[in-house]
Amino acid sequence: MTENDEDFAALFEASIKTKRLASGQTVEGTIVAIGAEVAFVNVGAKGEATIGLDELRNDDGALEVGVGDRIQATLMSTTGGLTLSRKLQRGAATARQLEDAYRSGLPVEGKVERAVKAGFEVSIAKQRAFCPMSQIDIIRTTDPAVHEGRVYTFRIIEYHDGGRKFVVSRRAVLEEEQKARAAEIRRAIAPGAVMAGRVVTVRDFGAFVDLGGGVQGLLHVSEMGWTRVSDTSLIVAPGQEITVKVLRVDEGTQQIALGLKQLTADPWSTAQDTIVAGAKFTGKIERHEKFGVFVSLAPGISGLLPLSETGVGPEADVRKAFPVGRDVDVVVLDVDAASRRIRLSVKAVATAQEDAEVREYTKRQDDVQKPSMGSLADKLRGALGSKGR
């Protein structure tokens, strides 16, 4: 085959591909040049397709791609050249383009105008679309108003009768993004890593946190704070952005354990010098158990006051004698720093008080006797001196 024959065959093949391309079709190509407003993409057909640079920028306005990169896009028009798009810009789409976007699955931009019954009214290309409440986000928020006025990317899930039935989903777009990011996110998750996440759901035992890409970890109630957390909803709420630390990753089940308190100072690191056996504290009754009463000595540090050390008789009601929230004077009996256990006593307070009173009384007696003995010795010395003269 001659060189001219090869050129003719290439042109013929390109013309066939051009004829096969139709609006709404998803194509893949290589970026061959970047202009001031558009990028030129070789899609394997005669000539090159163009795509607006706005569709190739990230949230910070920087281009996500360069010459030589391959992209996927939807063919929006074949008239006067091939025009590509990765999403329909808000207000720039026609009814025909919206219908093509629906058939091809092309994302579209829309503005959430207001919350309505069971969903939201969304403005797209001067048309009104409806987004069901369950489709506005992956995470259900308690206040629908937080979405009002926001511009999001949606997927058209229904488009009929020229747009009279126009239903969109943002959740579908977010779930696709999650799948693309999941593998990358999991590579970054390792014990000790500090990551930003969003609270998905809150339960009595803890909260599930989305670390990105749909990858979730459990923030157990015991890891929320150094003090005992009785109500998880007072610490975190669905939709809240928080920073957590990865504690453990189970390679078999892929379960991820997260911590929140580990990002703040451990109160035990500074308390070991002050909370020692024999020390006296005024604490606050925290809770009751069958075997005793827990007393908070400092933020994040509690000790056990056993029933035998309360000073209350066996027939008495400990809950009435030591109501939750009441201040109580205690003495530290012993401290197990390794297991973070402190044993307290109220009875020892009385004993310590008695010992202090005995020591004070003894000191007073000693002070009284010393001057008396001194004056008597002086008199004896004076009397002996006078006899000598």
Order of alpha helices (4+ residues) and beta strands (2+ residues): alpha-beta-beta-beta-beta-beta-alpha-beta-beta-beta-beta-beta-alpha-beta-beta-beta-beta-beta-alpha-beta-beta-beta-alpha-beta-beta-alpha
